Amino acid sequence: MNKSQMTMDDWLKRIRLGEDSTLEFKRVIMRSPTKVDAPHSDSLADELAAMANANGGTLMLGVDDSKAVIGIAYDALDAVEKWLAELCQNKINPPLDIMTQHIELPDSAGQLRPVIIVQVLRSLMVHKSPNGYFKRVAHAKREMKPEVLARLFQQRSQSRLIRFEELAVPNTQLDDADALLMRNFLKANEGDPVLQMRRLHLSADDEGESRLSVAGVLLCTLKPTQWFYSAYIQAVAYSGLSNDPQDQVDAKDFEGPLDRQIWDAFDFVRLNMKVPARKVLGRIDYPQYSLRAVFEAVVNAVVHRDYSVSNGRIRLHLFADRLEIYSPGALPNSMTVETMQMMSMPRNEVLSSLFSRYYPVRDSGLGREYLMDRRGSGVDVIIAESEKLSGKKPVYENIADMELKLTIYAARLPDEEHDA
């Protein structure tokens, strides 16, 4: 059963049965409404990493070892959430993704108390925490002996031999794929649907079980963020030139399957950019941006981002004079900003292949038949189309080998040219 679907009675039953290899209780003691005194952050980081290094599990904050529901003060919930996020980011290497849920459970007197449920999935990587490498065994964490650790590294390092997008996603089932989305790929005359999914790398074997692959989750589920919390586009439009909340005119998060994210983000720019017109010998539009360039930029950001980066999302910021798109991850392989126009080396080959064969473009004016162009001409189109319209060449920046930033400059509008 999905943890978010469990009822109060389900949780109380789990508590009565006690801790096991997938369940841990921790009482929370606050030093002040904003400061957690216990459990110690290093110790809790060890517990969470141990679950991720084993088969995943659930941590219940606000329940003590005696199975008593103690709860957490309502005004301390935000502080505990922030503390959890910081220790997962700063005390566990590589950083660990968790999913939290706030529920109310009755204490011994029947009064409802807030409890935080922390869900940890079995990780695709091996995580080190403050006191070493741990793995959950029965109801406790155990430091891994060198031979056990070596074997775990060997097992999970297969992600370096298999592309990340082809890996099985723990806790998924093939039924998690949406039937309508799967119609893009499954052909009635091409055999068993399960085998078709495997051939397209939309599913993968996980110790004898068929799971959705990373690509399968991103393309075939209605909400990929259920498994990859940062797999979405954050889009914000500003009336001014800086990232000032006072100038914000529109903001949306796009969390659907990747093709919908592309079209939603494209429409966001199209609807928020300025397109003044003049009527001299007929109507003439003066768009700020080439829609072909915007389309290519959004597609590239979605298809080439590093989905193994757990704490980043694509950010699209539309200002009065420019469009900025941030895509998580360093440039793949040996590529540099300088060589991007000279070579095409996709990070996500499965996504690139499927987008170039199964996703027709809805607008013929965008200059292509499918979402991806197999010739790898996207960067050329972005640069040529944008420079022709604005007179300024778009700028790519590799930010600390963690993020690729693209800046496309807006064309000067007729009124601005007149004022100049």
C-alpha positions in Angstrom: 0.0 0.0 0.0 1.3 3.5 -0.8 2.2 5.3 2.4 0.0 8.3 1.4 -3.0 6.0 1.2 -2.6 4.5 4.7 -5.4 5.3 7.2 -5.0 6.3 10.8 -5.8 2.7 11.8 -3.2 1.4 9.3 -0.5 3.5 11.0 -1.6 2.6 14.5 -1.4 -1.1 13.6 2.1 -0.6 12.3 3.1 1.1 15.5 1.6 -1.7 17.6 3.7 -4.3 15.7 6.8 -2.4 16.5 10.1 -1.6 14.7 11.4 -3.9 12.0 13.7 -3.7 9.0 11.6 -1.1 7.3 10.2 0.9 10.3 12.0 3.2 12.8 10.5 5.3 15.6 12.1 8.5 16.9 10.9 10.9 19.6 11.5 14.6 18.8 12.6 16.9 21.5 12.7 20.7 20.7 15.2 23.0 22.4 13.0 25.9 21.1 10.2 26.1 18.5 12.9 26.4 15.8 15.7 24.2 17.2 15.7 20.4 17.3 17.5 19.0 20.4 16.9 15.3 19.8 17.5 13.0 18.0 21.0 14.1 17.1 21.3 15.0 13.4 24.4 12.7 12.9 22.6 9.7 14.4 19.4 10.3 12.3 21.5 10.8 9.2 23.0 7.4 9.8 19.5 5.8 10.2 18.2 7.3 7.0 21.3 6.4 5.0 21.1 2.9 6.4 17.6 2.5 5.0 18.5 3.9 1.6 21.5 1.5 1.5 19.2 -1.5 2.3 15.7 -1.8 0.9 14.2 1.6 2.0 11.9 2.1 4.9 9.8 4.5 7.0 10.8 6.8 9.9 8.1 8.0 12.2 9.0 11.2 14.0 6.9 11.8 17.1 6.7 8.2 18.2 9.1 6.8 20.8 10.7 3.4 21.3 7.9 2.3 23.6 5.5 2.7 20.7 3.8 5.7 22.4 2.6 8.5 20.2 4.2 11.7 21.7 3.8 14.0 18.7 5.5 17.2 17.6 4.3 20.7 18.5 2.3 22.2 15.6 4.5 25.3 15.6 7.6 23.2 15.3 6.6 21.2 12.3 8.2 23.6 9.8 11.5 23.7 11.8 11.6 19.9 11.9 11.0 19.7 8.1 13.8 22.2 7.5 16.2 20.3 9.8 15.4 17.1 8.0 16.1 18.6 4.6 19.4 20.1 5.7 20.7 16.9 7.2 19.8 14.9 4.1 21.6 17.4 2.0 24.6 18.2 4.1 25.3 15.1 6.3 24.6 12.3 3.7 26.9 11.9 0.7 25.5 11.8 -2.0 22.5 13.7 -0.7 19.4 11.7 0.0 15.9 12.3 -1.3 13.1 11.7 1.2 9.4 12.1 1.1 7.5 13.5 4.1 3.9 13.4 5.2 2.2 15.1 8.2 -0.5 13.1 9.9 -2.3 13.2 13.2 -2.4 10.2 15.5 -4.1 9.8 18.9 -1.9 9.6 22.0 -2.7 7.4 25.0 -5.4 9.8 26.2 -7.0 10.0 22.7 -5.8 13.5 21.9 -4.6 13.9 18.3 -0.9 14.7 17.9 1.1 15.7 14.8 3.5 13.0 13.5 5.9 13.3 10.5 6.2 10.2 8.3 9.5 10.1 6.4 9.6 7.7 3.5 13.1 6.5 2.3 13.3 4.6 -1.0 16.0 2.1 -1.7 18.6 4.2 -3.4 20.3 3.7 -6.7 23.6 4.8 -5.0 25.5 4.0 -1.9 25.3 6.7 0.8 27.9 7.6 3.4 26.6 9.3 6.6 28.6 11.0 9.4 29.7 7.8 11.2 30.4 5.7 8.1 28.5 3.4 5.8 25.5 1.7 7.4 22.8 -0.7 6.2 19.5 -1.5 7.9 19.5 -5.0 9.3 16.4 -6.2 11.2 15.3 -3.2 13.3 18.7 -1.5 13.6 21.4 0.0 11.6 24.7 -1.9 11.2 28.0 -0.5 9.9 29.0 -2.4 6.8 32.1 -4.5 6.8 34.5 -3.9 4.0 33.5 -7.0 2.0 29.8 -6.1 2.3 30.4 -2.5 1.3 32.5 -3.6 -1.7 29.8 -5.9 -2.8 27.1 -3.2 -2.5 29.3 -0.7 -4.4 29.7 -3.3 -7.1 26.0 -4.0 -7.3 24.9 -0.3 -7.4 27.8 0.9 -9.5 26.1 -0.9 -12.4 24.4 2.5 -12.8 27.7 3.7 -14.1 27.6 0.9 -16.8 23.9 1.2 -17.6 22.6 4.7 -18.4 20.8 6.2 -15.5 17.6 6.5 -17.4 17.5 2.7 -18.0 17.7 1.8 -14.3 14.8 0.2 -12.5 13.0 2.6 -10.1 12.5 0.9 -6.7 8.9 0.6 -5.5 7.4 1.1 -9.0 5.1 -1.4 -10.7 4.3 -1.6 -14.4 0.7 -0.7 -13.5 2.0 2.7 -12.4 2.3 3.6 -16.1 -0.7 5.5 -17.4 -2.6 3.5 -20.1 -3.2 6.5 -22.4 0.5 7.6 -22.2 1.6 4.0 -23.0 -0.4 4.1 -26.2 2.4 6.3 -27.7 4.7 3.2 -27.6 2.8 -0.1 -27.6 1.8 -1.6 -30.9 -0.8 -4.2 -31.2 1.1 -6.2 -33.8 4.5 -6.2 -32.0 4.0 -8.8 -29.3 3.8 -8.8 -25.5 3.4 -5.3 -24.1 5.8 -6.1 -21.3 8.5 -7.1 -23.8 7.8 -4.0 -25.8 8.4 -1.9 -22.8 11.6 -3.7 -22.0 12.9 -3.2 -25.6 12.2 0.5 -25.4 13.9 0.7 -22.0 10.7 1.9 -20.3 11.0 -1.0 -17.9 13.9 -2.9 -16.3 14.5 -6.0 -14.2 15.0 -5.5 -10.5 16.1 -8.8 -8.9 13.5 -10.7 -10.9 10.8 -8.1 -10.7 9.7 -5.9 -13.6 9.8 -2.2 -12.6 9.4 1.0 -14.5 12.8 2.4 -15.5 13.7 6.1 -14.9 12.7 6.8 -18.5 9.4 4.9 -18.0 8.6 7.0 -14.9 9.5 10.3 -16.7 7.5 9.5 -19.9 4.7 7.2 -18.8 3.4 8.3 -15.4 1.1 11.3 -14.8 3.3 12.7 -12.1 7.0 11.7 -12.2 7.6 13.9 -9.2 6.1 11.1 -7.1 9.4 9.3 -7.6 11.8 12.0 -8.7 10.9 15.0 -6.6 12.8 17.5 -8.7 11.7 16.3 -12.2 9.6 19.4 -13.0 9.9 22.8 -14.5 9.6 25.9 -12.4 8.5 28.9 -14.6 8.3 32.5 -13.5 7.6 35.6 -15.5 8.7 39.1 -14.3 7.7 42.5 -15.5 11.2 43.9 -14.6 14.8 43.0 -15.1 15.6 41.2 -11.9 14.4 38.3 -9.8 12.2 40.4 -7.6 9.0 38.9 -6.2 7.3 42.3 -6.4 7.7 42.1 -10.2 6.3 38.6 -10.6 3.4 38.5 -13.0 3.0 34.8 -13.5 4.4 31.6 -12.0 3.7 27.9 -12.5 5.2 24.5 -11.8 4.9 21.9 -14.6 5.0 18.4 -13.1 3.4 16.1 -15.7 5.2 13.6 -18.1 8.1 15.2 -19.9 6.3 15.9 -23.2 3.6 17.8 -21.4 6.2 19.7 -19.4 7.8 20.8 -22.7 4.6 22.1 -24.2 3.4 23.7 -20.9 6.7 25.6 -20.6 6.7 26.6 -24.3 3.1 27.9 -23.9 4.1 29.8 -20.8 6.8 31.8 -22.7 4.5 32.2 -25.7 1.7 33.6 -23.6 3.9 35.8 -21.4 6.2 37.4 -23.9 5.3 40.6 -25.6 4.2 40.6 -29.3 3.3 44.2 -30.2 2.1 44.9 -33.8 2.0 47.7 -36.3 -0.5 48.2 -39.1 1.2 50.0 -41.9 0.4 47.9 -45.0 -1.1 45.1 -43.0 -0.5 43.8 -39.5 3.2 43.1 -38.6 4.0 41.3 -35.4 7.2 42.0 -33.5 7.8 39.0 -31.1 10.4 39.3 -28.4 11.6 35.8 -29.0 11.8 33.3 -31.9 9.4 30.5 -30.9 11.6 28.0 -32.8 14.5 29.0 -30.5 12.3 28.8 -27.4 11.0 25.4 -28.3 14.5 24.1 -29.0 15.8 25.5 -25.7 13.0 23.9 -23.6 13.3 20.6 -25.4 17.1 20.6 -24.8 16.7 21.5 -21.1 14.2 18.6 -20.5 16.0 15.9 -22.6 19.6 16.7 -21.6 19.2 17.5 -17.9 20.8 15.2 -15.3 17.9 13.4 -13.6 20.2 11.8 -11.1 20.6 15.3 -9.5 18.2 15.1 -6.6 18.1 18.7 -5.5 17.7 20.6 -8.8 14.8 21.4 -11.1 14.7 23.1 -14.5 14.1 26.8 -13.9 12.7 29.1 -16.6 12.8 32.8 -15.8 11.2 35.3 -18.2 12.3 38.9 -17.7 11.5 42.1 -19.6 14.8 41.8 -21.6 15.8 38.2 -21.6 14.8 34.5 -21.0 16.9 32.4 -18.7 16.7 28.6 -18.6 18.7 26.6 -16.0 19.1 22.9 -16.4 20.6 20.7 -13.6 23.8 18.8 -14.2 27.3 19.4 -15.7 27.8 19.0 -19.5 28.0 15.2 -20.3 31.1 13.4 -21.3 33.9 15.7 -22.5 31.7 18.5 -23.8 32.3 22.1 -23.0 30.3 25.3 -23.7 32.7 26.0 -26.5 32.2 22.6 -28.2 28.4 22.5 -27.9 27.9 23.6 -31.5 30.4 21.2 -32.9 29.3 17.9 -31.3 26.1 16.3 -30.2 26.5 13.8 -27.3 23.1 13.3 -25.6 23.2 12.5 -21.9 19.9 10.7 -22.0 20.0 8.6 -25.2 16.7 6.7 -24.4 14.8 10.0 -24.0 16.4 11.5 -27.1 15.6 8.4 -29.2 12.0 8.1 -28.1 11.3 11.8 -28.5 12.7 11.6 -32.1 10.4 8.7 -33.0 7.2 8.8 -30.9 6.3 12.4 -30.2 5.0 14.4 -33.2 5.2 18.2 -33.1 1.8 19.9 -33.0 2.9 23.1 -34.7 4.4 22.9 -38.2 5.9 26.4 -37.8 8.5 25.0 -35.4 10.5 23.4 -38.3 10.4 19.8 -37.4 8.3 16.7 -37.3 9.2 15.3 -33.9 10.2 16.8 -30.5 13.8 15.8 -31.1 15.9 16.3 -34.2 18.3 13.4 -34.7 20.8 15.7 -36.5 21.6 17.4 -33.2 20.9 20.9 -34.7 19.1 22.3 -31.6 21.9 24.6 -30.4 22.5 25.9 -33.9 18.8 26.8 -34.2 18.7 28.5 -30.8 21.7 30.7 -31.6 20.9 31.5 -35.3 17.2 32.3 -34.7 17.7 34.3 -31.6 20.6 36.4 -32.9 18.7 37.1 -36.1 15.8 38.5 -34.1 17.5 40.4 -31.3 21.0 41.1 -32.7 22.5 39.4 -29.6 24.0 35.9 -29.5 22.5 33.7 -26.8 24.9 32.9 -24.0 25.5 29.4 -22.5 27.2 29.2 -19.1 28.4 26.2 -17.2 27.8 27.1 -13.5 30.2 25.3 -11.2 29.8 22.1 -13.2 26.4 21.7 -11.6 24.0 23.6 -13.9 23.8 24.8 -17.5 22.4 28.2 -17.9 21.1 29.6 -21.3 20.3 33.3 -21.7 18.3 34.3 -24.8 18.0 38.1 -25.2 14.7 39.7 -26.2 14.3 41.7 -29.4 13.9 45.4 -29.0 10.2 46.3 -29.4 9.1 49.0 -31.9 8.4 51.5 -29.1 11.8 50.8 -27.6 13.5 51.4 -30.9 11.6 54.6 -31.4 12.6 55.8 -27.9 16.2 54.9 -28.6 
